[in-house]
Amino acid sequence: MTDKDEIYSLKQDDPDSNQQVFKISLALGIGVVLIYLAFLKPGIWGIDGNDMFWVSYSIVTEGDFSTGPQIGVLGRGGEYYSIRYPLLPILATPFVVVGIVVGNILGIPTRYTATLCALVLPLLLTAITTSLVALLALRLGSSKRGAYLAAIGYAFGTTALVYSREFFAEPLLALLTTASIYLALGKTYREQAGASILAGLAITAKPAGIVIGPLVSFYFLCKKYSWRTVITPLVGTAMGVFLYMGYNYLRFESFFGSGQSSNRIQLLGMPERLLGMLFSPGAGGGLIWYCPPTILAIYGFRKAFRTKPLEALLLLGIFLGYLVLHSFWIFRGWNWGPRFLVPALPALLALVAVLEKKWWDWIVALTLLGLFWNAPTLVSYYQRYYAEASDRGDFAKAIALWGDPLDAPLFNAWGAAFRQLGTALTSNVAEVIHNVGEPPGRGNLASSDLLRIVAVWWWVLPAVGIPIWVGFVIAIILVGLGIWLLVRGWREMGE
């Protein structure tokens, strides 16, 4: 194995420096976790999240992957199964167990407490990814403070903030993608083998993860590593494919049938979707709108390419891989921003991190802009706007990728959030919690259970006899501690 590059900003002959960086990265992740916990959602609203949650719930309570006819599709043995992905539900089972125990102790529906606890998982996954953004940036040659600032930009200036509060596959895929790249840029075969294993696991998180292994393998080939190293990511990818095919057979007795309709993969409209995910503010699009700090990745790539061209191209390849792959998929609304590009956001922010100090004010400004666009989802469900549009007969306008910008969720989220907050002030929290999960009547989506409360855990405390103000104080403390940790880490990065 040959490699003439220097050892990035993490010097292998300086263990004290390594230890400091990893401690600060840990503090970064913990700070993000604390702030995220203050805004933990009180339940899952929507099809995709509930779909995967009920797989977790069934694993814990029934010992199998079936979900029942309300959620799943008819499959093996007359049972109903989720059409989605296995890894997130499997990882969530310990959280569901805790939720069931808590529900039994408090005497409230366990399906509610289990969903609340399950939502802690994507929050943790996003926080860990935030730390990995900083570590990956250092391996690209970023300064410590540049890496730290870009990681904060990822956590608070992009849709990672939004999807950390959803039970979707994207936060898990983002973590596996970032970890695989980080290990691939390492110097030992153990790290490179780890990258290959994670590339395979990514496919079980979501099949789109198939883009990772071949790109990492090609990177190893260009680095002139041994053939054993070059082939390993492809082996990992093959294992991931076989695992997913096995999951298909377990559910539907077909290696290639996942229960999802294949007619949504189409060449027709591909250019519009590709450009839409980048530039349109409509539903499912708008990288530059919903994730403003990523704009600077253009300049970061140019700088990184001059010193580490292969590494910069690997990160660009990951981004383009997800972008092109999903442009063939006909996605239909109920997404906040470019949901399918969430796994590529860490790579883009790692590129942003390599920019010189003169760019830092721009990183901060664009992060604050991204926080402004995404902030309504901290206290409301972003689906509220879609529900309102459906009730008034304007759903087609709301979910259009290329439609009237005034109908885009980006420009309507604040209004929908204020309306949800207004409704919450007149809603009986205990009644909402005991009815949670019940389908709303036709034309009444906006008045369904979770869309009638403030979308934070402490708002529902009266259901168990605890005043809201107690939870609010706890949330303030969590945010304060999180900010303190982040500020302290920033200061130590400069020492």
C-alpha positions in Angstrom: 0.0 0.0 0.0 1.4 3.3 -1.0 0.4 6.9 0.0 2.6 9.9 -0.3 0.2 12.3 1.4 0.8 13.9 4.7 -1.3 12.9 7.7 -3.8 15.7 7.4 -4.4 17.9 10.4 -4.5 15.0 12.8 -0.8 14.0 13.3 -0.3 10.4 14.1 2.9 11.3 15.9 1.1 13.7 18.2 -1.2 11.7 20.4 -1.9 14.7 22.7 -3.3 16.6 19.7 -5.3 13.6 18.6 -6.8 13.2 22.0 -7.7 16.9 22.2 -9.4 16.9 18.8 -11.5 13.8 19.6 -12.5 15.2 23.0 -13.6 18.4 21.4 -15.5 16.5 18.7 -17.2 14.6 21.5 -18.1 17.8 23.2 -19.5 19.1 19.9 -21.7 16.0 19.5 -22.9 16.2 23.1 -23.7 19.9 22.8 -25.8 19.2 19.7 -27.6 16.4 21.5 -28.6 18.6 24.4 -30.0 21.3 22.2 -31.8 18.7 20.0 -33.3 17.0 23.1 -34.9 20.3 24.1 -37.0 20.1 20.9 -37.6 16.3 20.8 -40.9 15.7 19.0 -43.8 14.1 21.0 -44.7 11.6 18.4 -44.4 10.5 14.7 -46.8 12.0 12.2 -46.8 10.7 8.6 -46.6 7.4 6.7 -42.9 6.7 6.3 -41.9 7.2 10.0 -44.9 5.3 11.3 -44.2 2.5 8.8 -40.7 1.9 10.2 -41.6 2.5 13.8 -44.2 -0.3 13.7 -41.6 -2.7 12.5 -39.6 -1.9 15.6 -42.7 -2.2 17.8 -43.6 -5.6 16.2 -40.0 -6.9 16.7 -40.3 -6.1 20.4 -43.9 -7.1 21.1 -44.4 -10.0 18.5 -40.8 -11.1 17.7 -41.2 -10.7 14.0 -41.2 -8.0 11.2 -44.9 -7.9 10.5 -46.8 -4.7 10.9 -50.5 -5.3 10.4 -52.8 -4.3 7.4 -53.0 -0.6 8.5 -49.3 -0.1 7.7 -47.9 -2.9 5.7 -48.3 -4.7 2.4 -49.6 -8.3 2.1 -46.6 -10.7 2.1 -45.3 -14.1 3.3 -47.8 -16.3 5.1 -50.7 -13.8 4.8 -48.9 -11.3 7.1 -48.4 -7.7 6.3 -44.9 -6.1 6.1 -43.4 -2.7 5.8 -42.1 -1.8 2.3 -39.2 0.1 3.8 -35.8 -0.6 5.2 -34.7 -2.9 8.1 -31.7 -1.3 9.8 -33.3 1.7 11.5 -36.2 -0.3 13.0 -33.7 -2.9 14.3 -31.5 -0.3 15.9 -34.5 1.4 17.4 -35.7 -1.7 19.3 -33.9 -0.8 22.6 -35.6 2.6 22.5 -39.0 1.1 21.9 -38.5 -1.3 24.9 -37.7 1.7 27.1 -40.8 3.5 25.8 -43.1 0.5 26.5 -41.8 0.2 30.0 -42.3 4.0 30.6 -45.8 3.8 29.1 -46.8 1.0 31.4 -45.4 2.8 34.4 -47.2 6.1 33.6 -50.4 4.4 32.5 -50.6 6.0 29.0 -50.7 4.3 25.6 -47.4 2.5 25.0 -47.6 3.3 21.3 -47.1 6.9 22.2 -44.3 6.5 24.7 -42.5 4.1 22.4 -42.6 6.5 19.5 -41.3 9.3 21.7 -38.4 7.2 22.8 -37.8 5.9 19.3 -37.4 9.5 18.1 -34.3 9.9 20.3 -32.4 7.6 17.9 -32.3 9.9 14.8 -31.4 12.7 17.1 -28.4 10.8 18.4 -27.5 9.7 14.9 -27.4 13.3 13.7 -25.3 14.4 16.6 -22.7 11.7 16.0 -22.7 12.7 12.3 -22.0 16.3 13.4 -18.9 15.2 15.2 -17.9 13.2 12.1 -18.2 16.2 9.9 -15.5 17.9 11.9 -13.3 14.8 11.9 -13.7 14.3 8.2 -12.9 18.0 7.6 -9.7 17.6 9.5 -8.7 14.7 7.3 -9.3 17.0 4.3 -6.8 19.5 5.7 -9.2 21.9 7.4 -8.1 24.0 10.4 -9.7 22.9 13.7 -11.9 25.9 14.0 -12.9 25.6 10.3 -14.0 22.0 10.9 -15.8 23.0 14.1 -17.7 25.8 12.4 -18.7 23.7 9.4 -20.0 21.0 11.7 -22.2 23.5 13.5 -23.4 24.7 10.1 -24.4 21.1 9.4 -26.3 20.6 12.6 -28.2 24.0 12.7 -28.1 25.4 9.2 -29.3 22.6 7.0 -32.2 20.1 6.9 -30.3 17.8 9.1 -31.9 19.8 11.9 -35.3 18.9 10.6 -34.8 15.2 9.9 -33.1 14.7 13.3 -36.6 15.0 14.6 -38.2 12.5 12.1 -38.1 8.7 12.1 -36.8 8.5 8.6 -33.9 6.5 7.2 -31.9 9.6 6.1 -30.2 10.4 9.4 -28.9 6.8 9.6 -27.7 6.8 6.0 -26.0 10.1 6.6 -24.1 8.7 9.5 -23.0 5.5 7.7 -22.0 7.5 4.6 -19.9 10.0 6.6 -18.3 7.3 8.7 -17.5 5.2 5.7 -15.8 8.2 4.0 -13.9 9.2 7.1 -12.5 5.7 7.5 -11.7 5.4 3.8 -9.5 8.4 4.2 -7.6 6.7 7.0 -4.1 5.2 6.7 -4.6 1.6 8.0 -6.2 -1.4 6.5 -8.4 -1.7 9.6 -9.9 1.7 8.9 -10.4 0.9 5.2 -12.0 -2.4 6.0 -14.3 -0.6 8.4 -15.3 1.8 5.6 -16.2 -1.3 3.4 -18.3 -2.8 6.1 -20.2 0.4 6.7 -20.7 0.8 2.9 -22.5 -2.5 3.0 -24.6 -1.7 6.0 -25.7 1.5 4.4 -27.7 -0.5 1.8 -29.7 -2.0 4.6 -30.3 1.5 6.0 -31.6 2.5 2.5 -30.8 1.0 -0.9 -29.5 4.3 -2.1 -26.4 3.6 0.0 -25.3 1.4 -2.8 -23.4 4.4 -4.3 -20.8 4.4 -1.5 -19.0 1.1 -2.0 -18.1 1.5 -5.7 -16.9 5.1 -5.2 -14.7 4.2 -2.2 -13.3 1.2 -4.2 -12.5 3.6 -7.1 -10.9 6.0 -4.7 -8.7 3.2 -3.3 -7.8 2.2 -6.9 -6.7 5.8 -7.7 -4.6 5.8 -4.5 -2.8 2.8 -5.8 -3.6 0.7 -2.8 -3.3 -3.1 -2.8 -5.9 -5.1 -4.7 -7.2 -6.5 -1.4 -8.0 -3.0 -0.3 -9.5 -2.0 -3.6 -11.9 -5.0 -3.7 -13.0 -4.9 -0.1 -15.6 -2.1 -0.6 -17.2 -4.0 -3.4 -17.4 -7.1 -1.2 -19.0 -5.0 1.4 -21.5 -3.7 -1.1 -22.3 -7.2 -2.3 -22.9 -8.4 1.2 -25.2 -5.4 1.8 -27.2 -6.3 -1.4 -27.5 -9.9 -0.3 -28.7 -8.9 3.2 -31.3 -6.7 1.6 -32.4 -9.4 -0.8 -32.7 -11.7 2.2 -34.9 -9.2 3.9 -37.1 -9.0 0.8 -37.4 -12.8 0.7 -38.3 -12.9 4.4 -41.2 -10.5 3.8 -42.4 -11.2 0.3 -40.8 -14.5 -0.8 -39.0 -12.6 -3.6 -35.3 -11.6 -3.6 -36.1 -8.6 -5.8 -39.5 -7.5 -4.6 -39.5 -5.0 -1.7 -43.2 -4.1 -1.9 -42.5 -0.7 -3.4 -43.8 0.0 -6.9 -41.0 0.0 -9.5 -42.9 2.4 -11.8 -41.7 5.4 -9.8 -38.2 4.9 -11.3 -38.5 6.8 -14.6 -36.2 8.6 -17.0 -39.1 11.0 -17.9 -38.7 14.1 -15.8 -35.3 13.2 -14.6 -33.6 16.6 -15.5 -36.4 18.6 -13.8 -36.0 16.5 -10.6 -32.2 16.8 -10.7 -32.3 20.6 -11.1 -35.2 20.8 -8.7 -33.4 19.2 -5.8 -30.7 21.9 -6.2 -32.6 25.0 -7.1 -36.4 24.8 -6.7 -37.9 25.9 -3.4 -40.8 23.5 -4.0 -41.5 20.3 -2.1 -38.6 17.9 -2.1 -36.2 20.4 -3.7 -34.1 23.5 -3.0 -30.6 22.5 -1.6 -29.5 26.1 -1.9 -32.6 27.3 -0.1 -33.0 24.9 2.7 -29.3 24.3 3.3 -27.6 27.6 2.5 -24.1 26.8 3.9 -23.7 24.1 1.2 -23.4 26.9 -1.4 -19.9 27.5 -0.1 -19.0 23.8 -1.0 -18.3 25.0 -4.5 -15.4 27.2 -3.2 -14.4 24.6 -0.7 -14.1 21.9 -3.4 -11.8 24.1 -5.5 -9.5 24.7 -2.5 -9.5 21.0 -1.4 -8.9 19.8 -4.9 -5.6 21.7 -5.0 -4.1 19.8 -2.1 -6.1 16.6 -1.9 -7.7 16.1 -5.3 -8.7 12.4 -4.9 -10.3 13.0 -1.5 -12.2 16.1 -2.9 -13.4 14.0 -5.9 -14.6 11.2 -3.6 -16.8 13.7 -1.6 -18.1 15.2 -4.8 -18.8 11.7 -6.2 -20.9 10.9 -3.1 -22.9 14.0 -3.5 -23.5 13.5 -7.3 -24.2 9.8 -6.7 -27.1 10.6 -4.4 -28.3 13.4 -6.6 -28.3 11.5 -9.8 -29.7 8.3 -8.3 -32.7 10.1 -6.7 -33.4 12.2 -9.8 -34.7 9.0 -11.4 -37.2 8.5 -8.6 -40.6 10.2 -8.8 -40.9 11.7 -5.3 -44.3 13.1 -4.3 -44.4 15.7 -1.6 -44.5 15.4 2.1 -40.8 16.2 2.1 -39.1 19.2 3.7 -36.4 20.4 1.4 -34.2 17.9 -0.5 -34.8 15.0 1.8 -32.9 12.5 -0.4 -29.7 14.7 -0.3 -29.5 14.6 3.5 -26.9 11.8 3.4 -24.7 14.0 1.2 -24.8 17.1 3.4 -21.9 16.0 5.7 -19.6 15.7 2.7 -20.6 19.1 1.4 -20.0 20.7 4.8 -16.7 19.0 5.2 -15.7 20.7 1.9 -16.9 24.0 3.3 -14.7 23.5 6.3 -11.4 23.8 4.3 -12.1 27.5 3.4 -9.8 30.1 4.9 -10.8 32.3 7.9 -12.0 35.1 5.6 -14.9 32.9 4.7 -16.0 32.2 8.2 -18.4 35.2 8.4 -20.1 33.8 5.3 -20.4 30.3 7.0 -22.0 31.9 10.1 -24.4 34.1 8.0 -25.6 31.2 5.8 -26.0 29.0 8.9 -28.2 31.6 10.5 -30.2 31.9 7.3 -30.6 28.1 7.2 -31.7 28.1 10.8 -34.3 30.8 10.0 -35.8 28.7 7.2 -35.8 25.5 9.2 -36.7 26.9 12.6 -40.5 26.5 12.3 -40.1 22.8 12.3 -38.6 22.9 15.8 -42.1 23.7 17.3 -44.4 22.3 14.7 -44.7 19.4 12.3 -43.6 20.5 8.8 -46.4 18.3 7.5 -48.9 20.8 9.0 -48.7 22.9 5.8 -49.3 20.0 3.6 -52.3 18.9 5.8 -53.8 22.4 5.5 -53.3 22.4 1.8 -55.0 19.0 1.5 -58.0 20.1 3.6 -58.6 23.2 1.4 -58.0 21.3 -1.9 -54.6 22.8 -2.8 -52.5 19.8 -2.1 -51.3 19.5 -5.7 -49.9 23.0 -5.5 -48.2 22.4 -2.2 -46.4 19.3 -3.3 -45.3 20.6 -6.7 -41.5 20.6 -7.2 -41.7 23.3 -9.9 -44.8 25.3 -9.1 -45.6 28.8 -7.9 -42.9 29.7 -5.3 -45.6 31.3 -3.2 -47.1 27.8 -2.7 -43.7 26.3 -1.7 -43.5 25.0 1.9 -40.4 27.1 2.4 -42.5 30.3 2.3 -45.5 28.9 4.2 -43.9 27.1 7.1 -43.8 30.0 9.5 -47.6 30.7 9.0 -48.4 27.0 9.4 -46.3 26.8 12.6 -48.1 29.9 14.1 -51.5 28.3 13.3 -50.4 25.0 15.0 -49.2 27.0 18.1 -52.6 28.8 18.2 -54.5 25.5 18.0 -52.2 24.0 20.7 -53.3 26.7 23.2 -56.9 25.5 23.0 -56.3 21.7 22.8 -56.6 19.2 25.6 -53.2 17.6 25.8 -54.4 14.4 27.6 -57.1 13.8 25.0 -54.6 14.3 22.2 -52.2 11.8 23.7 -54.8 9.1 24.4 -56.1 9.4 20.8 -52.7 9.6 19.1 -52.4 7.4 16.1 -56.1 7.5 15.3 -56.6 8.4 11.6 -58.4 11.8 11.1 -61.5 12.1 9.2 -61.5 13.1 5.5 -60.8 16.8 5.0 -59.6 17.1 8.6 -55.9 16.4 8.4 -54.8 19.7 10.0 -56.9 18.9 13.0 -55.4 15.4 13.6 -53.9 14.6 17.0 -50.2 15.7 16.8 -50.9 18.7 14.6 -53.0 20.2 17.4 -50.1 20.5 19.9 -46.7 22.2 20.1 -44.4 19.6 18.6 -42.1 19.3 21.6 -42.0 16.7 24.4 -42.5 19.1 27.3 -45.8 20.3 25.9 -47.5 17.0 26.6 -46.3 16.6 30.2 -49.8 17.6 31.6 -51.0 14.2 30.3 -49.0 12.6 33.1 -49.7 15.3 35.7 -46.6 17.4 35.2 -47.0 21.2 34.5 -45.7 22.4 31.1 -43.5 25.0 32.9 -41.4 22.2 34.4 -40.6 20.8 31.0 -39.9 24.3 29.6 -37.4 24.9 32.4 -35.7 21.6 31.6 -35.6 22.5 27.9 -34.0 25.9 28.7 -31.4 24.2 30.8 -30.6 21.7 28.0 -30.2 24.5 25.5 -28.1 26.5 27.8 -25.8 23.5 28.6 -25.6 22.7 24.9 -24.6 26.2 23.9 -22.0 26.3 26.8 -20.4 23.1 25.5 -20.3 24.4 22.0 -18.7 27.7 23.0 -16.2 26.0 25.2 -15.3 23.6 22.4 -14.8 26.5 20.0 -12.5 28.2 22.4 -10.4 25.1 23.0 -10.2 24.6 19.2 -8.3 27.8 19.1 -5.7 26.8 21.8 
